[in-house]
Amino acid sequence: MKNAVVVVGTQWGDEGKGKITNYFSNKADVVVRYQGGDNAGHTIKFLGNTYALHVIPSGVFNPNIKNVLGNGVVLNPKTFLSEIEALQKQGFSCNNLYISDRAHVIFDYHKELDGLIEEHLATRKIGTTKKGIGPCYTDKIARCGIRVADFVSSDFEEIYKTTLKVKNDQIISYGGNPFDIEESYQEYQKIAEAIKPYVTDTIALLNEEIKKGKKILFEGAQGALLDIDFGTYPFVTSSNPSGGGVSIGSGVGPTNIKEIIGIAKVYSTRVGSGAFPTEFEDEVASYIRETAHEYGTTTKRPRRIGWLDGVVLKYSSQINGLTGLSLMLLDILSGIKNLKVCTSYMLDGKEISTIPARISDFEKCIPVYTTLPGWQEDISSCKSYDELPQNAKNYVSFIEKLVGVPVVMISVGPDVLQTIVRKTIL
């Protein structure tokens, strides 16, 4: 019996995946992060408290749930340990965490190189969070990375010191200051000892849980338009946040997946550089940004604001194989007189309904809009779809028809309880 559900972002990240993952996690037995690192930021609100997670899975708040960092994750062990410390101070044991022995480790030299390379790119900079994600994935593909299994082994000293000599040369070539090899090693050796109890073969663990019929929840970081293959390259992350990344990043075969739920804001946002066809900046954009607190969880940078892009959602549906949509922040649109939805683009005088591969073409795309009437009512206390104002229901229905995927959940506020469920998923 298939019991695995995937939660993926359908836009440029920051869609509200943390809330929906937390909602599902109350019904799951295992929650899995399958890609990305601490460049992610999941904000979770429940029982009047707000929690910001960057690397630890969203199921950590429930002691009965196993929380797994899969092999597709790049792990900053310092961030991991600091998050555990913060959560333990707030009363969470964190005894339910498991790290894949095949995951790659982010070290300080990755972060240093990330910043130096970004500066070197100048006008072509990616807009990276400078968390070392890209350089760590680069090492992984170049087959010179250090995996968790090596990090906690007796061979770590030789591997790390040899690697850091090479990385110091790279840092110097970019004008940076090299690390003291012995000092850095001693620091990380202590960290490795602290990490070791969490390390296991998560591929075996997950597949055993599936055999037992347990409910598995996969939570993606970032969004489909930041996917290294399918996103707005080169302004993308260095992993596969899309649905196909689940199997590669966890070791769980695709035949075990039951549902893939796409998380979408009812407007669009983006952090950092890159094409963003529906972007606009006026008093409505400012209202959305301030009302929804559209500032990066990790970077605190103000997010760029745009109207809902139906072309992006249709594209995301294709590459993710979505079985349902969860619309987020519908309450933020209350009070806006007219709402625009992009249904296609104009590129060089031709109408298109997909995303061009070349970023230069995507930057030239002009959105074609359909304008829908908004609503004035406060919907944050609505418990069912029928309670929504007619214009709000019309907006949801328009999105369903445009994307061709049913809207199974609607968020009308930040708390987990402020969620309208139209279909039971897990």
Secondary structure per residue as TSV (DSSP state, phi and psi in degrees):
chain	resnum	aa	ss	phi	psi
A	1	M	-	360.0	130.3
A	2	K	-	-75.5	126.1
A	3	N	-	-131.2	13.9
A	4	A	E	-98.9	132.5
A	5	V	E	-122.3	135.5
A	6	V	E	-110.8	133.8
A	7	V	E	-110.0	117.8
A	8	V	E	-126.8	148.4
A	9	G	E	-80.9	137.3
A	10	T	S	-101.2	-3.5
A	11	Q	S	-121.7	-127.2
A	12	W	S	-106.1	31.3
A	13	G	S	86.9	175.7
A	14	D	-	62.2	27.7
A	15	E	S	-81.8	-15.5
A	16	G	S	109.4	25.9
A	17	K	H	-62.5	-33.5
A	18	G	H	-60.5	-42.9
A	19	K	H	-64.0	-47.2
A	20	I	H	-69.2	-37.3
A	21	T	H	-61.6	-42.5
A	22	N	H	-64.7	-37.3
A	23	Y	H	-61.6	-48.6
A	24	F	H	-68.4	-32.7
A	25	S	H	-63.3	-23.2
A	26	N	T	-66.9	-16.8
A	27	K	T	-110.1	-7.5
A	28	A	-	-91.4	160.4
A	29	D	S	-99.2	-28.1
A	30	V	E	-140.1	135.9
A	31	V	E	-118.5	132.2
A	32	V	E	-127.0	128.6
A	33	R	E	-91.7	127.4
A	34	Y	-	-113.7	-2.6
A	35	Q	S	-163.8	172.8
A	36	G	B	77.7	-176.2
A	37	G	-	-145.3	-145.6
A	38	D	T	-84.2	16.1
A	39	N	T	-78.5	-12.6
A	40	A	-	-80.0	155.8
A	41	G	-	-144.4	108.5
A	42	H	E	-107.5	116.9
A	43	T	E	-96.5	125.6
A	44	I	E	-124.3	129.6
A	45	K	E	-123.1	127.3
A	46	F	E	-159.2	148.7
A	47	L	T	52.2	36.2
A	48	G	T	80.1	1.9
A	49	N	E	-112.4	151.6
A	50	T	E	-118.3	132.3
A	51	Y	E	-128.2	135.2
A	52	A	E	-113.1	115.9
A	53	L	E	-109.0	143.0
A	54	H	S	-117.8	-30.4
A	55	V	S	-134.2	-30.7
A	56	I	S	-76.0	134.1
A	57	P	-	-58.9	153.6
A	58	S	G	-72.1	-9.3
A	59	G	G	-85.2	4.9
A	60	V	G	-63.5	-22.7
A	61	F	G	-73.8	-15.8
A	62	N	S	-105.4	112.2
A	63	P	T	-65.5	-14.0
A	64	N	T	-88.6	-2.3
A	65	I	S	-104.7	136.4
A	66	K	E	-84.6	129.7
A	67	N	E	-114.3	121.0
A	68	V	E	-118.0	132.5
A	69	L	E	-99.8	107.9
A	70	G	-	-75.5	176.0
A	71	N	T	-65.7	-19.9
A	72	G	T	-81.1	-7.3
A	73	V	B	-80.9	146.9
A	74	V	E	-105.3	121.6
A	75	L	E	-102.5	121.0
A	76	N	-	-91.1	106.4
A	77	P	H	-65.2	-28.2
A	78	K	H	-66.4	-44.4
A	79	T	H	-63.8	-43.2
A	80	F	H	-56.7	-49.0
A	81	L	H	-69.1	-36.6
A	82	S	H	-68.3	-36.0
A	83	E	H	-67.2	-40.3
A	84	I	H	-60.7	-45.8
A	85	E	H	-59.0	-44.7
A	86	A	H	-64.6	-42.2
A	87	L	H	-68.1	-37.7
A	88	Q	H	-65.1	-34.8
A	89	K	H	-65.9	-25.2
A	90	Q	T	-93.3	6.5
A	91	G	T	99.4	10.0
A	92	F	-	-103.6	130.1
A	93	S	-	-70.0	-36.2
A	94	C	-	64.3	24.9
A	95	N	T	-84.7	5.7
A	96	N	T	-113.4	33.5
A	97	L	E	-111.9	139.9
A	98	Y	E	-136.5	132.6
A	99	I	E	-112.4	132.1
A	100	S	E	-65.5	135.0
A	101	D	T	-71.0	-10.7
A	102	R	T	-99.0	-3.9
A	103	A	S	-68.0	150.3
A	104	H	E	-92.0	151.0
A	105	V	E	-102.1	133.7
A	106	I	-	-90.4	124.3
A	107	F	-	-109.6	171.3
A	108	D	H	-59.7	-31.1
A	109	Y	H	-68.1	-28.1
A	110	H	H	-66.1	-42.4
A	111	K	H	-65.9	-40.6
A	112	E	H	-62.9	-46.1
A	113	L	H	-65.0	-36.0
A	114	D	H	-57.8	-48.0
A	115	G	H	-67.0	-41.9
A	116	L	H	-66.2	-42.6
A	117	I	H	-65.7	-39.4
A	118	E	H	-62.6	-41.6
A	119	E	H	-65.1	-38.3
A	120	H	H	-65.2	-31.6
A	121	L	H	-71.9	-20.4
A	122	A	G	51.7	-115.6
A	123	T	G	-68.2	-15.2
A	124	R	G	-103.6	21.5
A	125	K	-	-62.1	150.5
A	126	I	-	-82.2	-27.5
A	127	G	-	89.1	29.8
A	128	T	-	-62.8	155.6
A	129	T	-	-78.9	-4.7
A	130	K	S	60.4	35.0
A	131	K	S	-95.3	0.6
A	132	G	S	87.7	8.6
A	133	I	H	-63.8	-54.4
A	134	G	H	-57.9	-51.2
A	135	P	H	-60.3	-33.0
A	136	C	H	-69.2	-45.3
A	137	Y	H	-65.6	-32.3
A	138	T	H	-60.7	-46.2
A	139	D	H	-62.6	-37.3
A	140	K	H	-60.1	-49.1
A	141	I	H	-70.5	-33.1
A	142	A	T	-78.5	-2.1
A	143	R	T	63.7	34.0
A	144	C	-	-127.5	17.1
A	145	G	-	-81.0	168.9
A	146	I	-	-113.1	120.1
A	147	R	B	-89.9	162.6
A	148	V	H	-56.7	-39.3
A	149	A	H	-57.8	-37.9
A	150	D	H	-75.5	-36.3
A	151	F	H	-58.4	-39.5
A	152	V	T	-98.5	11.7
A	153	S	S	-97.9	171.0
A	154	S	T	-73.0	-12.3
A	155	D	T	-86.9	-2.3
A	156	F	H	-59.2	-40.8
A	157	E	H	-57.7	-50.7
A	158	E	H	-63.8	-44.7
A	159	I	H	-62.7	-46.8
A	160	Y	H	-67.4	-46.3
A	161	K	H	-65.1	-38.6
A	162	T	H	-64.7	-43.3
A	163	T	H	-66.5	-43.2
A	164	L	H	-66.1	-29.7
A	165	K	H	-59.8	-44.7
A	166	V	H	-66.3	-43.2
A	167	K	H	-66.9	-35.5
A	168	N	H	-61.4	-39.5
A	169	D	H	-62.6	-40.0
A	170	Q	H	-66.0	-42.9
A	171	I	H	-61.0	-43.8
A	172	I	H	-63.4	-38.5
A	173	S	H	-64.4	-24.9
A	174	Y	T	-94.4	3.8
A	175	G	T	90.0	15.2
A	176	G	-	-96.0	176.7
A	177	N	-	-99.2	127.5
A	178	P	-	-69.3	158.4
A	179	F	-	-87.4	149.0
A	180	D	-	-73.0	115.8
A	181	I	H	-63.7	-46.9
A	182	E	H	-67.3	-43.6
A	183	E	H	-62.5	-43.5
A	184	S	H	-65.3	-42.7
A	185	Y	H	-60.0	-46.6
A	186	Q	H	-59.9	-38.9
A	187	E	H	-63.4	-47.1
A	188	Y	H	-73.9	-25.8
A	189	Q	H	-63.7	-39.9
A	190	K	H	-66.4	-39.9
A	191	I	H	-65.1	-39.7
A	192	A	H	-59.5	-40.2
A	193	E	H	-63.6	-36.1
A	194	A	H	-73.0	-30.0
A	195	I	H	-79.8	-31.8
A	196	K	G	-50.5	-41.2
A	197	P	G	-63.0	-19.5
A	198	Y	G	-90.4	-9.5
A	199	V	E	-86.0	134.1
A	200	T	E	-157.4	174.9
A	201	D	-	-82.4	92.5
A	202	T	H	-73.2	-20.3
A	203	I	H	-64.4	-47.6
A	204	A	H	-64.0	-42.3
A	205	L	H	-59.7	-49.1
A	206	L	H	-66.5	-43.4
A	207	N	H	-68.9	-28.9
A	208	E	H	-69.5	-39.8
A	209	E	H	-63.1	-38.4
A	210	I	H	-65.0	-41.4
A	211	K	H	-58.9	-34.0
A	212	K	T	-78.7	-4.8
A	213	G	T	81.9	17.2
A	214	K	-	-71.9	154.7
A	215	K	-	-88.5	122.0
A	216	I	E	-110.2	131.1
A	217	L	E	-116.6	121.6
A	218	F	E	-101.4	124.7
A	219	E	E	-111.6	123.3
A	220	G	-	-87.9	155.9
A	221	A	-	-107.6	164.8
A	222	Q	S	56.4	-146.8
A	223	G	-	-152.4	170.0
A	224	A	G	-59.5	-33.4
A	225	L	G	-79.1	0.3
A	226	L	G	-109.7	6.0
A	227	D	-	-63.4	137.4
A	228	I	T	-59.4	-30.9
A	229	D	T	-96.4	-40.1
A	230	F	T	-103.5	-8.5
A	231	G	S	-84.1	-171.8
A	232	T	S	-81.8	67.9
A	233	Y	T	-59.2	135.2
A	234	P	T	-92.3	4.6
A	235	F	S	-84.8	68.2
A	236	V	S	-138.7	173.5
A	237	T	-	-85.4	-179.0
A	238	S	S	-104.7	18.4
A	239	S	S	-137.3	-172.2
A	240	N	-	-111.9	89.0
A	241	P	-	-70.3	-17.0
A	242	S	S	-69.9	169.4
A	243	G	T	-54.3	-35.3
A	244	G	T	-65.5	-20.0
A	245	G	H	-72.1	-16.3
A	246	V	H	-60.0	-52.2
A	247	S	H	-66.0	-43.2
A	248	I	H	-64.1	-37.2
A	249	G	H	-91.1	1.2
A	250	S	H	-134.2	-23.4
A	251	G	-	82.8	14.1
A	252	V	-	-102.7	124.2
A	253	G	-	-65.1	149.7
A	254	P	G	-62.9	-22.4
A	255	T	G	-70.2	-9.5
A	256	N	G	-90.6	-3.5
A	257	I	E	-90.2	128.1
A	258	K	E	-94.4	-48.9
A	259	E	E	-135.5	145.6
A	260	I	E	-125.1	109.0
A	261	I	E	-100.9	119.4
A	262	G	E	-88.0	129.6
A	263	I	E	-98.5	126.9
A	264	A	E	-138.1	129.3
A	265	K	E	-68.1	153.6
A	266	V	S	-83.6	4.5
A	267	Y	S	-138.2	-173.2
A	268	S	E	-119.3	148.4
A	269	T	E	-139.5	159.1
A	270	R	E	-153.4	142.6
A	271	V	-	-112.2	136.2
A	272	G	S	89.0	-168.7
A	273	S	S	-80.9	168.9
A	274	G	S	121.3	160.0
A	275	A	-	-62.8	145.3
A	276	F	-	-156.3	79.3
A	277	P	T	-55.0	-37.2
A	278	T	T	-92.3	9.6
A	279	E	B	-61.8	139.5
A	280	F	-	-148.0	157.4
A	281	E	-	-139.1	103.2
A	282	D	S	-152.8	-163.4
A	283	E	H	-66.6	-29.8
A	284	V	H	-68.4	-43.7
A	285	A	H	-60.7	-42.6
A	286	S	H	-63.8	-39.7
A	287	Y	H	-62.1	-46.0
A	288	I	H	-62.0	-46.3
A	289	R	H	-60.7	-46.1
A	290	E	H	-76.4	-38.9
A	291	T	H	-66.4	-39.8
A	292	A	T	-93.3	1.2
A	293	H	T	53.2	53.3
A	294	E	-	-79.4	76.1
A	295	Y	B	-133.4	140.5
A	296	G	-	-56.6	133.0
A	297	T	T	-62.1	-38.1
A	298	T	T	-89.7	-46.7
A	299	T	T	-95.6	-20.2
A	300	K	-	67.1	8.4
A	301	R	-	-71.5	141.6
A	302	P	B	-63.4	133.6
A	303	R	-	-81.7	144.1
A	304	R	E	-72.4	144.0
A	305	I	E	-114.2	139.3
A	306	G	E	-145.9	163.5
A	307	W	-	-70.9	162.5
A	308	L	E	-59.8	132.1
A	309	D	E	-108.0	102.1
A	310	G	H	-68.1	-26.8
A	311	V	H	-65.2	-42.9
A	312	V	H	-61.4	-43.8
A	313	L	H	-66.5	-40.4
A	314	K	H	-64.6	-42.1
A	315	Y	H	-61.2	-44.4
A	316	S	H	-62.9	-38.4
A	317	S	H	-60.6	-40.4
A	318	Q	H	-66.2	-51.0
A	319	I	H	-76.5	-20.7
A	320	N	H	-98.8	-18.7
A	321	G	T	66.5	45.3
A	322	L	-	-60.9	138.9
A	323	T	S	-105.1	-12.9
A	324	G	E	-165.1	159.7
A	325	L	E	-117.9	142.2
A	326	S	E	-116.0	114.1
A	327	L	E	-89.7	127.9
A	328	M	E	-109.4	149.6
A	329	L	-	64.0	32.1
A	330	L	G	-60.4	-31.8
A	331	D	G	-62.9	-26.4
A	332	I	G	-66.7	-26.6
A	333	L	G	-80.6	-9.1
A	334	S	T	-58.8	131.9
A	335	G	T	95.9	-8.2
A	336	I	-	-90.7	124.5
A	337	K	S	-64.3	-49.1
A	338	N	E	-126.9	136.3
A	339	L	E	-116.6	130.0
A	340	K	E	-102.5	142.0
A	341	V	E	-129.6	126.1
A	342	C	E	-77.7	126.3
A	343	T	E	-109.2	-17.8
A	344	S	E	-165.8	177.0
A	345	Y	E	-121.8	156.5
A	346	M	E	-107.5	123.8
A	347	L	E	-129.8	115.3
A	348	D	T	52.4	42.4
A	349	G	T	82.7	-0.1
A	350	K	E	-115.7	142.1
A	351	E	E	-85.2	129.5
A	352	I	E	-128.3	157.4
A	353	S	S	-127.3	26.3
A	354	T	S	-142.1	178.3
A	355	I	-	-100.3	123.0
A	356	P	-	-63.6	150.3
A	357	A	S	-70.9	-37.5
A	358	R	S	-83.6	129.9
A	359	I	H	-62.7	-32.4
A	360	S	H	-65.0	-33.6
A	361	D	H	-72.7	-41.7
A	362	F	H	-62.2	-36.7
A	363	E	H	-65.2	-23.2
A	364	K	H	-89.8	-7.8
A	365	C	-	-66.6	131.6
A	366	I	E	-107.4	123.6
A	367	P	E	-70.1	140.9
A	368	V	E	-102.8	121.5
A	369	Y	E	-106.8	149.6
A	370	T	E	-112.1	131.5
A	371	T	E	-102.4	129.3
A	372	L	E	-117.0	144.8
A	373	P	E	-69.2	139.4
A	374	G	-	-85.5	-164.1
A	375	W	-	-140.6	154.4
A	376	Q	-	-100.7	-20.0
A	377	E	S	-68.0	146.8
A	378	D	-	-77.8	119.4
A	379	I	-	-105.9	6.4
A	380	S	T	-66.1	-16.6
A	381	S	T	-103.7	4.5
A	382	C	-	-67.1	132.0
A	383	K	-	-104.2	-16.7
A	384	S	S	-138.6	161.9
A	385	Y	G	-61.4	-36.8
A	386	D	G	-65.2	-24.5
A	387	E	G	-76.9	-16.0
A	388	L	S	-68.0	148.5
A	389	P	-	-59.3	153.3
A	390	Q	H	-58.5	-40.4
A	391	N	H	-67.4	-30.5
A	392	A	H	-68.8	-41.4
A	393	K	H	-65.7	-36.6
A	394	N	H	-64.1	-38.4
A	395	Y	H	-63.7	-45.7
A	396	V	H	-62.7	-44.7
A	397	S	H	-62.9	-38.7
A	398	F	H	-61.4	-42.5
A	399	I	H	-64.7	-43.5
A	400	E	H	-56.8	-47.9
A	401	K	H	-68.3	-37.6
A	402	L	H	-65.8	-44.4
A	403	V	H	-85.7	-29.8
A	404	G	T	80.3	24.3
A	405	V	S	-132.6	135.9
A	406	P	-	-68.8	141.1
A	407	V	E	-84.3	112.3
A	408	V	E	-98.8	-19.4
A	409	M	E	-144.8	148.7
A	410	I	E	-136.5	126.6
A	411	S	E	-95.4	128.6
A	412	V	-	-119.1	17.9
A	413	G	S	174.8	168.2
A	414	P	S	-73.1	-25.5
A	415	D	S	-76.0	150.2
A	416	V	T	-57.3	-34.1
A	417	L	T	-70.6	-18.7
A	418	Q	S	-88.7	59.1
A	419	T	E	-135.7	124.2
A	420	I	E	-93.5	119.8
A	421	V	E	-104.9	119.9
A	422	R	S	-100.3	-14.6
A	423	K	S	-150.6	133.0
A	424	T	-	-75.8	123.2
A	425	I	-	-101.1	-44.6
A	426	L	-	-124.3	360.0
